Amino acid sequence: MGHVSTAELADRLEQDGTSYVEVLNEASMRVELARYPNPEPKLPHREDELYVVLSGSGTAHVGAETHGVEEGDVIYVEQGVEHDFADIDDELTALVVFTDAEESVLDRGA
């Protein structure tokens, strides 16, 4: 079992001066703590994603849908779908869970 507090992770974000910090990286999933807004390019991923908003508020754009989000909200993003946060009040921090990508439809060719 691994354990780390979100406070420790937030401190790592501050110390590293980055927008993302890895929490877990296993064959079945990858977990990051992320801060928005951030300068990273927003591209669709090969994995399904689950965002758990830990602090802050804003708007989540997932495909053609837009939702207001705040602390405690959970956002699901299917693999290959464009997504981003906008209208962020100061800062938004989320735990991001990426699922196993072995069976990605993006690898099957269209």
Rosetta blueprint (number, residue, H / E / L):
1 M L
2 G L
3 H L
4 V L
5 S L
6 T H
7 A H
8 E H
9 L H
10 A H
11 D H
12 R H
13 L H
14 E H
15 Q H
16 D H
17 G L
18 T L
19 S L
20 Y E
21 V E
22 E E
23 V E
24 L E
25 N E
26 E L
27 A L
28 S L
29 M E
30 R E
31 V E
32 E E
33 L E
34 A E
35 R E
36 Y E
37 P L
38 N L
39 P L
40 E L
41 P L
42 K L
43 L L
44 P L
45 H L
46 R L
47 E L
48 D L
49 E E
50 L E
51 Y E
52 V E
53 V E
54 L E
55 S E
56 G L
57 S E
58 G E
59 T E
60 A E
61 H E
62 V E
63 G L
64 A L
65 E E
66 T E
67 H E
68 G E
69 V E
70 E E
71 E L
72 G L
73 D L
74 V E
75 I E
76 Y E
77 V E
78 E L
79 Q L
80 G L
81 V L
82 E L
83 H E
84 D E
85 F E
86 A E
87 D L
88 I L
89 D L
90 D L
91 E L
92 L E
93 T E
94 A E
95 L E
96 V E
97 V E
98 F E
99 T E
100 D L
101 A L
102 E L
103 E L
104 S L
105 V H
106 L H
107 D H
108 R L
109 G L
110 A L
